[in-house]
Amino acid sequence: MSDENKLPARELNTRQKIAVITVDVLILAELCVAMYLANANPDVFTPTFMKSFFSMLVPTMIAGYVSMRLLREKQPQVESAQS
């Protein structure tokens, strides 16, 4: 496989980097909240943790994906001129 056919990797712009940091902080906060909620009742720790953590994680990941797509810089479309 040749390297000529590979697309160049896109670099994150500043707004996208801020969005990634925000999503990371939100995930850490969600982890802390889920641990706190699960620790309240040790008998059902695992189900409580998984239910609370993943119910918060999934919307955060979707919001992160959407924000990365929306904050992406638009590529100028170049139209080919035919003579």
C-alpha positions in Angstrom: 0.0 0.0 0.0 1.5 3.3 -1.0 1.5 6.5 1.1 0.5 8.6 -1.9 -3.2 7.4 -1.7 -3.6 8.3 2.0 -5.5 11.5 2.8 -3.6 14.0 5.0 -4.7 14.0 8.6 -6.7 17.0 9.7 -5.4 19.0 12.5 -7.7 20.3 15.2 -8.3 24.0 15.3 -8.4 26.0 18.6 -12.2 25.7 19.0 -12.1 22.0 18.5 -9.3 21.6 21.1 -11.4 23.6 23.6 -14.4 21.3 22.8 -12.3 18.2 23.4 -11.0 19.5 26.8 -14.6 20.4 27.8 -15.9 16.9 26.9 -13.0 15.4 28.9 -13.8 17.4 32.0 -17.5 16.6 31.6 -16.7 12.8 31.4 -14.6 13.1 34.6 -17.4 14.9 36.4 -19.9 12.3 35.2 -17.6 9.6 36.5 -17.4 11.3 39.9 -21.2 11.7 40.1 -21.8 8.1 39.1 -19.4 6.9 41.8 -21.1 9.1 44.4 -24.5 7.8 43.4 -23.4 4.1 43.4 -21.6 4.4 46.7 -24.9 5.5 48.4 -26.1 1.9 48.1 -23.2 -0.7 48.0 -25.5 -3.6 47.6 -26.4 -2.6 44.0 -23.2 -0.7 43.3 -22.5 -2.0 39.8 -26.0 -1.6 38.3 -26.4 1.8 39.8 -23.0 2.9 38.6 -23.5 1.6 35.1 -27.0 3.0 34.7 -26.0 6.5 35.9 -22.7 6.7 34.2 -23.7 5.5 30.8 -27.0 7.5 30.8 -24.8 10.6 31.2 -21.9 9.4 29.0 -23.9 8.7 25.8 -25.4 12.2 25.4 -22.0 13.7 26.2 -20.3 11.7 23.5 -23.0 12.5 21.0 -22.7 16.2 21.9 -18.9 16.0 21.6 -19.1 14.4 18.1 -21.6 16.9 16.9 -19.6 19.9 18.3 -16.5 18.6 16.6 -18.3 18.4 13.3 -19.9 21.9 13.7 -16.6 23.5 14.7 -14.7 22.1 11.8 -13.3 24.7 9.4 -15.1 24.8 6.1 -13.0 23.7 3.1 -13.4 26.2 0.2 -14.8 24.5 -2.8 -12.8 25.0 -5.9 -14.7 24.8 -9.1 -12.8 23.8 -12.2 -13.1 26.2 -15.0 -13.5 24.6 -18.4 -12.5 26.5 -21.5 
